[in-house]
Amino acid sequence: MTLTAISGILLESAEGAFLQVGVFVGAMLLFFGYFNYRYAGSLVKAIVTAGIGLVPGCGPQIVTVTLYTQGVIPFSALAAHTISQDGDALFPILAMNPRAALWLSVTTTIPALAVGVLLYAAGR
């Protein structure tokens, strides 16, 4: 394999990954824009962001931190999402044992919901 072929493969892979992450983040921002309009000042934000934490990978975390810094979601929603988010670490477990991955996601989401609701009740 030549250096030109290798660089072509790398550039094509990077382009595809960049496009996929960009589309995902854009779709999530669009969803949360509507969601913020519909449920402004609601406890539903903390509950939904904890549920979005079930999505593996770093994309959901990037979206929620961006929304928090822009004032779209409260701290309770950010905390709930951060606790429930398993990140990229869930991918190998998901590939090797999907049932265990589901169980891990549930065990992080339950405390995330509790913390989100408590922080929301405390006015955070």
Secondary structure in CASP SS format (residue, H / E / C, confidence):
PFRMAT SS
TARGET T0000
AUTHOR 0000-0000-0000
METHOD secondary structure of the structure
MODEL  1
M C 1.00
T C 1.00
L H 1.00
T H 1.00
A H 1.00
I H 1.00
S H 1.00
G H 1.00
I H 1.00
L H 1.00
L H 1.00
E H 1.00
S H 1.00
A H 1.00
E H 1.00
G H 1.00
A H 1.00
F H 1.00
L H 1.00
Q H 1.00
V H 1.00
G H 1.00
V H 1.00
F H 1.00
V H 1.00
G H 1.00
A H 1.00
M H 1.00
L H 1.00
L H 1.00
F H 1.00
F H 1.00
G H 1.00
Y H 1.00
F H 1.00
N H 1.00
Y H 1.00
R H 1.00
Y C 1.00
A C 1.00
G C 1.00
S C 1.00
L C 1.00
V H 1.00
K H 1.00
A H 1.00
I H 1.00
V H 1.00
T H 1.00
A H 1.00
G H 1.00
I H 1.00
G C 1.00
L C 1.00
V C 1.00
P C 1.00
G C 1.00
C C 1.00
G H 1.00
P H 1.00
Q H 1.00
I H 1.00
V H 1.00
T H 1.00
V H 1.00
T H 1.00
L H 1.00
Y H 1.00
T H 1.00
Q C 1.00
G C 1.00
V C 1.00
I C 1.00
P C 1.00
F H 1.00
S H 1.00
A H 1.00
L H 1.00
A H 1.00
A H 1.00
H H 1.00
T H 1.00
I H 1.00
S H 1.00
Q C 1.00
D C 1.00
G H 1.00
D H 1.00
A H 1.00
L H 1.00
F H 1.00
P H 1.00
I H 1.00
L H 1.00
A H 1.00
M H 1.00
N C 1.00
P H 1.00
R H 1.00
A H 1.00
A H 1.00
L H 1.00
W H 1.00
L H 1.00
S H 1.00
V H 1.00
T H 1.00
T H 1.00
T H 1.00
I H 1.00
P H 1.00
A H 1.00
L H 1.00
A H 1.00
V H 1.00
G H 1.00
V H 1.00
L H 1.00
L H 1.00
Y H 1.00
A H 1.00
A C 1.00
G C 1.00
R C 1.00
END
